């Protein structure tokens, strides 16, 4: 039976969905739902294509109360830059949660993933960072370095950002962008330890395979969001830090055990803390979060299908309201 | 970076891809590749949505030598017929195997799945059925009952078909359709045992949860393709038949163990045959298939991502040749 499918391009989606508080709030709602136990979120489907130095991940989740569910496909082909193409790509498909019919193809080339990933950082900062953040540090200089700081600034309006990366020129470019976007002081720094020492909020956004943040750098009144590790083999935070922190939180325990900082800490035999709380449980008030501004907290984000379903339904709602996109009958 | 994505509707795909020998051959090539050990085919991503009596499966495979790989999403929402919608739906997305960029959206509503599923039946019949088939029986009266017989007829041009289903009226309708399509004698029958007794080729196409084909019905010179079971809980062939047959073949052992006839036979403790050969190994000549027309063979088809990649690249090649479909820049 023929039905209409809405097609939204990256340009249209960039017009419809911004990294703003409403986007943070829909992602927060997805985390809260995750804690309810009624979300269905299967393990990530992952396929390596060694012949092309590529990989593809597929994520999805059904969240009761959301009209649709997304299937998100994220290819990463790491030789693409050699031929002038971006490494990361992808799209989301939105299905009706009532009939399973395809409702929309969101040809976002990864844009919605960027937004929902940064929005999760804001959710973590909102619920785990000290109530006052004056200085934030970002480790890494890519798109997520910029977006994570923008997102965190929505919920903790700090006045100063420090940027550290292995490439000082890239760190300077990132700092310049952040100054322009947020109208605050942003500076590239050469010593990550000193930057962390001055910060109440640190976000790590690298594909590091060896820790860039040391346990000895932890200090009272610090929150770290580690969003870089989303695969076995990646590791941004020294394992001992997870144990030394007052609170270590996962976006999804089952994913962090396989793909996140928790995996490295377990592999090193360092983690003996049992099952960590999940961010959604803290959002929903089912687990205790930070209890004083002096505590040290760490949040490990691997990226969940629930965020994809949240941002895709959010985008489609905006498209319906404005009549954006084209439709095809199939 | 903006790039073009081709969009093909169900109507366009029905014009481009037919259930014919070229379609069978591309699926056969996928099976042959599966035997080479170079195909990457991750486990099926499966999500149940009990609130809507629904489920979604995602399949994919990378096949060296194919330009693209498909991600196929198959929702099944079993309350849909109550509101006048089909239970099964879905689409395929074709990605470049070199860059991971989205190349095409195949909005087929399950049509390509129907074709590649029937084509696999033809591959099984070509490599496992006795060289001469005069009478074929199909168990089941749905779309796959029709397509499986059409496909098998391409490789074993039998002159007579018997159709059995629980609903005699549906069996008659199916037989009438087959007579019209294949210009051969097709008749609905009330006794499946008698039908099997008269047949050299039997295809089972039901969602049965209790066996419809008994081990005692096996007779020399019989091939059975069981394509109905694609989920734990389904079972069309009595477990003892798998053991009694001279040869039992899987489309993919790892899938049949979880979703196919092999699962039931293992659960019943009946299967002690070790690891069965795969259809692709027989196609590629790496395992021995039928060695005489008197043998009894059974092939268990659960449906593989390799078939999806094969049919999707085949469809896209045809679209390129004819300029079919529309394009969108994203």
Interface residues (C-beta under 8 A of the other chain):
Chain A: X1 X2 X5 X7 X9 X10 X11 X40 X41 X42 X43 X44 X45 X46 X47 X48 X49 X51 X52 X54 X56 X58 X60 X61 X62 X64 X69 X71 X73 X75 X76 X77 X80 X83 X84 X85 X86 X89 X90 X91 X93 X95 X97 X98 X99 X100 X101 X102 X105 X107 X108 X109 X326 X328 X329 X330
Chain B: X1 X2 X5 X7 X9 X10 X11 X40 X41 X42 X43 X44 X45 X46 X47 X48 X49 X51 X52 X54 X56 X58 X60 X61 X62 X64 X69 X71 X73 X75 X76 X77 X80 X83 X84 X85 X86 X89 X90 X91 X93 X95 X97 X98 X99 X100 X101 X102 X105 X107 X108 X109 X326 X328 X329 X330
